């Protein structure tokens, strides 16, 4: 399947379910700490419209 870059807050319990679903679907995860990522305004993920 796909390689997914998964940004998380390390230690957050809310990450477990989405990560488990992605892994169960056959995806490979590249896990990165959201708080350690440098974001420029143009690069920042956008919320729902």
C-alpha positions in Angstrom: 0.0 0.0 0.0 1.1 3.6 0.6 3.8 5.1 2.8 2.0 7.6 5.1 3.7 10.4 7.0 1.9 10.4 10.3 2.4 13.5 12.4 1.6 13.0 16.1 2.0 14.6 19.5 4.3 11.9 21.1 2.5 10.2 24.0 -1.0 11.3 23.0 -3.5 8.5 23.4 -5.6 9.8 20.6 -3.0 8.6 18.1 -3.5 4.9 18.7 -6.7 4.3 16.8 -5.9 6.1 13.6 -2.4 4.5 13.5 -3.9 1.0 14.1 -6.4 1.5 11.3 -3.7 2.6 8.9 -1.4 -0.3 9.8 -4.3 -2.8 9.6 -5.1 -1.5 6.1 -1.5 -2.4 5.0 0.0 1.1 5.0 3.5 1.8 6.2 3.8 4.7 8.7 6.6 7.2 9.0 5.8 8.7 12.4 7.0 12.2 13.1 6.6 14.4 16.2 4.2 17.3 15.3 5.8 19.6 17.9 9.4 19.1 16.5 8.4 19.9 12.9 9.2 23.4 11.7 6.2 24.8 9.9 6.2 27.8 7.6 2.7 29.3 7.1 2.5 28.0 3.6 3.4 24.4 4.7 1.2 24.2 7.8 -1.6 21.7 7.6 -5.0 23.2 7.3 -8.0 22.2 9.3 -11.4 21.4 7.9 -13.0 24.2 5.9 
